[in-house]
Amino acid sequence: MSSIPEECKQYNSITVVSKDDSLSVVETNYMNRVIYAADKRKAVLTYESQSFFDCLNQSSADLVLVNEEGIWGIYELSREGVDQLLTELDILTLQQTYGEGTVR
């Protein structure tokens, strides 16, 4: 896990940050999986402009998983990227729910 630079927007709960770009049909299907998963796991889903991703030095990323401690992961809006995001979202959610577990 890496910290979010102080000059970038901070988040105080488990949050999936997505670019607010227009999406292709395939990307929309992947994004629908992210929306459903975030809602099911009580994570916040928010949309940020390219400037947020530039601030993190992750201009090519599509999704970022963050919490109050920093960046948990950075992902592409692809099948593999969304699968990895959902797995790590499960781990982070369980860790915060039970107060222990995998620390990244």
Helices and strands as residue ranges (DSSP letters): E 15-19, H 25-40, E 44-48, H 50-55, E 63-67, E 70-75, H 79-98
